[in-house]
Amino acid sequence: MRILSGLWRGRGWLLGLMAAGLLLIACGSPPASEQATRAPTGESVPPSPTVTTAPPAATAVPTSVPSATTATSSALPDIPVGFTAEGFPYRGNPDAAVTMVEFSDYQCPFCLRHVQQTSPLLDKNYIATGKVKHVFRDFPIDSIHPQARKAAEAARCAGAQGAELYWAMHDRLFSGQNAWANQPDAIATFKSYAVALKLDKDKFDACLDSGQTGAAVQTDVAAGEAAGVDGTPAFRINEWVVSGAQPYDVFQQVLDAASRGEKPPPTPTPLPENANALSADPNRPGYTYSG
């Protein structure tokens, strides 16, 4: 799994540090035999969620997309929330110059680590200040997290009743992860969260029992697989890619670079047999094969 896609080639201390801790910062993907065919290496999540294809109407994305409203679930209650034109839930300034798309799994302990340790600082310094729009997309890893997909459906069923309720359920699912993650069937727990959050219980229960948001969850999974996501959490920040529950300073460097309009350096061309790593790369004028 990539940690960063071309993040400051030459800053070896950063890449080395993250490579050493890679296995400790992300939930792994299912075996290749269980995954859909992926796009070629280098293909990325669409740079802006406003230009991707909308989920089918049957996925219960609200037919009337709410305008940005005041969140009630965040520690910073003035962060706007809403849905993009495609129905993806977002937090922050809808017109922010930087969009951070997160692929996550509600049952993944490393996703929980990100939510608890790093997300509050991102909220305070980037999202609440209007610099970044945070878009959340689902990537349940069924082979190791059997309850994650239904948790994702539960969040979407809450979202059918409003963006604020989507994010309230998002937060509740993560904060209660230890309570439901090892249950053989967590649906009753998800329904109890809906009651606690004052959702319309009958509508929520009918939505969750029918599986009507399952297609929307699978749309996200397919998008993540096509983008090369192979573990959670994974982030697309404009054209930059960050994988795993990286520390805040890694996100800070990437977000600041994206805010300045910087792009990641091109991916090095594979070194031809018997070639010198310091030789000029004919496919990338100005670069050597080593980058």
Rosetta blueprint (number, residue, H / E / L):
1 M L
2 R L
3 I L
4 L E
5 S L
6 G L
7 L L
8 W L
9 R L
10 G L
11 R L
12 G H
13 W H
14 L H
15 L H
16 G H
17 L H
18 M H
19 A H
20 A H
21 G L
22 L H
23 L H
24 L H
25 I L
26 A L
27 C E
28 G E
29 S L
30 P L
31 P L
32 A H
33 S H
34 E H
35 Q L
36 A L
37 T L
38 R L
39 A L
40 P L
41 T L
42 G L
43 E L
44 S L
45 V L
46 P L
47 P L
48 S L
49 P H
50 T H
51 V H
52 T L
53 T L
54 A L
55 P L
56 P L
57 A H
58 A H
59 T H
60 A L
61 V L
62 P L
63 T L
64 S L
65 V L
66 P L
67 S L
68 A L
69 T E
70 T E
71 A L
72 T L
73 S L
74 S L
75 A L
76 L L
77 P L
78 D L
79 I L
80 P E
81 V E
82 G E
83 F E
84 T L
85 A L
86 E L
87 G L
88 F L
89 P E
90 Y E
91 R E
92 G E
93 N L
94 P L
95 D L
96 A L
97 A L
98 V E
99 T E
100 M E
101 V E
102 E E
103 F E
104 S E
105 D L
106 Y L
107 Q L
108 C L
109 P H
110 F H
111 C H
112 L H
113 R H
114 H H
115 V H
116 Q H
117 Q H
118 T H
119 S H
120 P H
121 L H
122 L H
123 D H
124 K H
125 N H
126 Y H
127 I H
128 A L
129 T L
130 G L
131 K L
132 V E
133 K E
134 H E
135 V E
136 F E
137 R E
138 D E
139 F L
140 P L
141 I L
142 D L
143 S L
144 I L
145 H L
146 P L
147 Q L
148 A H
149 R H
150 K H
151 A H
152 A H
153 E H
154 A H
155 A H
156 R H
157 C H
158 A H
159 G H
160 A L
161 Q L
162 G L
163 A H
164 E H
165 L H
166 Y H
167 W H
168 A H
169 M H
170 H H
171 D H
172 R H
173 L H
174 F H
175 S H
176 G L
177 Q H
178 N H
179 A H
180 W H
181 A L
182 N L
183 Q L
184 P L
185 D L
186 A L
187 I H
188 A H
189 T H
190 F H
191 K H
192 S H
193 Y H
194 A H
195 V H
196 A H
197 L L
198 K L
199 L L
200 D L
201 K H
202 D H
203 K H
204 F H
205 D H
206 A H
207 C H
208 L H
209 D H
210 S H
211 G L
212 Q L
213 T L
214 G H
215 A H
216 A H
217 V H
218 Q H
219 T H
220 D H
221 V H
222 A H
223 A H
224 G H
225 E H
226 A H
227 A L
228 G L
229 V L
230 D L
231 G E
232 T E
233 P L
234 A E
235 F E
236 R E
237 I E
238 N L
239 E L
240 W E
241 V E
242 V E
243 S E
244 G L
245 A L
246 Q L
247 P L
248 Y H
249 D H
250 V H
251 F H
252 Q H
253 Q H
254 V H
255 L H
256 D H
257 A H
258 A H
259 S H
260 R L
261 G L
262 E L
263 K L
264 P L
265 P L
266 P L
267 T L
268 P L
269 T L
270 P L
271 L L
272 P L
273 E L
274 N L
275 A L
276 N L
277 A L
278 L L
279 S L
280 A E
281 D L
282 P L
283 N L
284 R L
285 P L
286 G L
287 Y L
288 T E
289 Y L
290 S L
291 G L
